[in-house]
């Protein structure tokens, strides 16, 4: 990077619209730190740091937390891919809802137009649409959580807005991928690296369940029941082994 442009904190803050205080805070928590030090000892941001700043601001503008941003970037997740995946998920949800809407419109038309009521085929079509609107994982959850618990889970998830997407679709899967790499490497469940991952998993679980122990238990039972559906990964054996590994780590981490 010799010869490349560098920035001190003040000029960079002015150019980017971020306060000096914010840049200092991000430096303190390790989210964005100046990577070059001058001969006189002054710390300066490089062009590489500028790229990371852009990525931080891009993800922050979508409502993600600083911890989630750090997880994404440190895991090498391309922010453009994050936005693209989020967009695809929203489009898929819109398509599913539109399918339900069209079928319900047909049902309403028949209910209004025919004194004898709608044809059985229309009713079955509408029921099928309603029943299949959610992902496979949601169907598994319904076997272990009652409607009120499902409602509470959805309410807690919705409260996070776009951040919820990153927590569920980026950070949480990354935690499990890291745990799987450690498991395959023969690292024991009691190892502090595994324990840190499990503690963060439990923090996320508490966020999305509102700290409700019964809901947390139901989600874990759903995971054990059909890990392929809950994880979205068809390789259920791998996920069962990982689930057992995480459970063992959780037991090792309990205070004696």
C-alpha positions in Angstrom: 0.0 0.0 0.0 3.0 2.3 -0.2 2.1 5.5 -2.0 -1.7 4.9 -1.4 -3.7 7.7 0.1 -4.3 7.6 3.9 -6.7 9.6 6.1 -6.5 10.8 9.7 -9.6 10.4 11.8 -10.8 14.0 11.4 -10.6 14.2 7.6 -12.1 10.8 7.2 -15.0 11.7 9.5 -15.7 14.9 7.5 -15.5 13.1 4.2 -17.7 10.2 5.2 -20.3 12.0 7.3 -19.4 10.0 10.4 -18.5 11.7 13.6 -15.0 11.4 15.0 -16.6 10.1 18.2 -18.2 7.3 16.2 -15.0 6.3 14.5 -13.2 6.3 17.8 -15.9 4.0 19.2 -15.7 1.6 16.3 -11.9 1.5 16.8 -12.4 0.7 20.5 -14.7 -2.2 19.8 -12.6 -3.5 16.9 -15.2 -2.9 14.2 -13.0 -0.5 12.2 -9.5 0.4 13.2 -6.8 2.5 11.4 -4.4 -0.1 10.0 -1.4 2.2 9.4 0.9 4.0 11.8 3.2 6.8 10.6 6.8 7.2 11.7 5.7 9.8 14.2 3.2 7.3 15.7 0.0 8.7 14.3 -2.6 6.2 13.2 -4.1 6.6 9.8 -6.8 4.9 7.8 -5.8 3.2 4.5 -7.9 2.6 1.3 -8.6 -0.9 2.6 -10.0 0.6 5.8 -12.1 2.9 3.6 -13.6 -0.1 1.9 -14.5 -1.6 5.3 -16.0 1.7 6.3 -18.2 1.6 3.3 -19.3 -1.9 4.1 -20.1 -1.0 7.7 -22.2 2.0 6.6 -24.0 -0.1 4.0 -25.1 -2.7 6.5 -25.8 -0.2 9.2 -28.2 1.7 6.9 -30.3 -1.5 6.7 -30.7 -1.6 10.5 -28.2 -4.3 11.5 -26.4 -4.1 14.8 -22.7 -3.4 15.1 -22.1 -6.9 16.5 -23.9 -8.4 13.5 -22.0 -6.2 11.1 -18.7 -7.3 12.7 -19.7 -11.0 12.4 -20.7 -10.6 8.7 -17.5 -8.8 7.7 -15.1 -10.9 9.8 -16.7 -14.0 8.3 -15.9 -12.6 4.8 -19.5 -12.0 3.9 -19.9 -9.7 1.0 -22.5 -7.0 1.9 -23.7 -7.0 -1.7 -24.5 -10.7 -1.2 -26.3 -10.0 2.1 -28.5 -7.4 0.4 -29.1 -9.7 -2.5 -30.0 -12.7 -0.3 -32.3 -10.4 1.7 -34.0 -9.2 -1.5 -34.5 -12.8 -2.7 -36.0 -13.7 0.6 -38.5 -10.8 0.5 -39.4 -11.6 -3.1 -40.0 -15.2 -2.3 -42.2 -14.2 0.6 -44.1 -11.7 -1.6 -44.6 -14.5 -4.2 -46.0 -16.9 -1.6 -48.3 -14.2 -0.2 -49.5 -13.3 -3.7 -50.3 -17.0 -4.4 -52.4 -17.0 -1.2 -54.1 -13.8 -2.2 -55.1 -15.0 -5.6 -56.6 -18.2 -4.3 -58.5 -16.3 -1.6 -59.8 -13.9 -4.1 -61.2 -16.8 -6.1 -62.7 -18.3 -3.0 -64.3 -15.0 -2.1 -65.7 -14.6 -5.6 -67.3 -18.1 -5.4 -68.7 -17.4 -1.9 -70.3 -14.3 -3.2 -71.6 -15.6 -6.5 -72.8 -19.1 -5.7 -75.7 -19.7 -3.4 -74.5 -23.2 -2.9 -71.1 -22.1 -1.8 -67.7 -22.6 -3.4 -66.6 -25.7 -5.1 -64.6 -28.2 -3.0 -61.7 -27.8 -5.4 -61.5 -24.1 -4.6 -61.7 -24.7 -0.9 -58.9 -27.3 -1.0 -56.8 -24.9 -3.2 -57.2 -22.1 -0.7 -56.5 -24.3 2.3 -53.4 -25.7 0.6 -52.1 -22.2 -0.2 -52.6 -21.1 3.4 -51.0 -24.2 4.8 -47.9 -24.0 2.6 -47.2 -20.3 2.8 -44.5 -20.7 5.5 -41.2 -22.5 5.1 -40.7 -26.2 6.1 -39.0 -25.1 9.3 -42.1 -23.3 10.4 -44.3 -26.4 9.8 -41.9 -28.3 12.1 -42.1 -25.6 14.7 -45.9 -25.9 14.7 -45.5 -29.5 15.9 -43.7 -28.3 19.1 -45.2 -24.9 19.8 -48.8 -23.9 20.2 -50.4 -21.0 18.2 -49.8 -18.5 20.9 -46.1 -19.4 21.2 -45.8 -19.2 17.4 -47.4 -15.8 17.5 -45.0 -14.6 20.2 -42.0 -15.9 18.3 -43.1 -14.1 15.2 -43.7 -10.9 17.1 -40.2 -11.0 18.7 -38.7 -11.6 15.3 -40.6 -8.8 13.6 -39.5 -6.4 16.2 -36.0 -6.6 15.0 -36.9 -5.4 11.5 -34.1 -5.9 8.9 -31.7 -6.7 11.7 -33.6 -9.9 12.3 -32.7 -11.1 8.8 -29.0 -10.7 9.5 -29.2 -12.4 12.9 -31.2 -15.4 11.5 -29.8 -15.7 8.0 -26.2 -14.6 8.5 -24.9 -14.6 12.1 -26.8 -17.6 13.4 -25.8 -20.0 10.5 -22.2 -18.7 10.7 -22.1 -19.6 14.4 -23.2 -23.2 13.5 -20.7 -23.4 10.7 -17.9 -22.4 13.0 -19.1 -25.0 15.6 -19.2 -27.6 12.9 -15.6 -26.8 11.8 -14.5 -27.2 15.4 -16.4 -30.4 15.8 -14.9 -31.9 12.7 -11.4 -30.8 13.9 -11.9 -32.8 17.0 -12.2 -29.9 19.4 -14.0 -31.0 22.6 -17.3 -29.4 23.6 -15.7 -27.9 26.7 -13.2 -25.9 24.7 -13.6 -22.2 25.3 -13.9 -21.6 21.5 -17.0 -23.8 21.4 -18.3 -22.3 24.6 -18.2 -18.8 23.2 -20.1 -19.9 20.1 -22.8 -21.6 22.2 -23.1 -18.6 24.5 -23.8 -16.4 21.5 -26.3 -18.9 20.1 -28.1 -18.8 23.4 -28.1 -15.0 23.4 -29.7 -15.0 20.0 -32.2 -17.6 21.2 -33.2 -15.4 24.1 -33.6 -12.4 21.8 -36.0 -14.2 19.5 -37.9 -16.1 22.2 -38.1 -13.1 24.6 -36.4 -15.3 27.2 -39.4 -17.7 27.3 -38.0 -21.0 28.4 -40.9 -23.0 27.0 -40.5 -21.5 23.6 -36.8 -22.1 23.7 -37.4 -25.7 24.6 -39.9 -26.1 21.8 -37.5 -24.7 19.2 -34.8 -27.1 20.3 -37.2 -30.0 20.2 -38.1 -28.9 16.6 -34.4 -28.9 15.8 -33.9 -32.4 17.0 -37.1 -33.6 15.3 -36.2 -32.4 11.8 -32.9 -30.6 11.6 -33.0 -30.7 7.8 -36.2 -28.6 7.7 -35.2 -26.3 10.5 -31.7 -25.7 9.1 -32.7 -25.6 5.5 -30.0 -28.2 4.8 -31.0 -31.6 3.5 -28.0 -33.3 5.1 -29.9 -34.1 8.4 -27.3 -36.6 9.8 -24.6 -33.8 9.8 -27.0 -31.4 11.6 -28.0 -34.1 14.1 -24.4 -34.7 15.0 -23.8 -30.9 15.3 -26.9 -30.5 17.5 -25.6 -33.2 19.8 -22.2 -31.5 19.9 -23.8 -28.1 20.8 -26.0 -29.8 23.5 -22.9 -31.3 25.0 -21.1 -28.0 25.0 -24.1 -26.4 26.6 -24.1 -29.0 29.4 -20.3 -28.5 29.9 -20.9 -24.8 30.2 -23.4 -25.0 33.0 -22.1 -23.8 36.4 -21.1 -26.7 38.6 
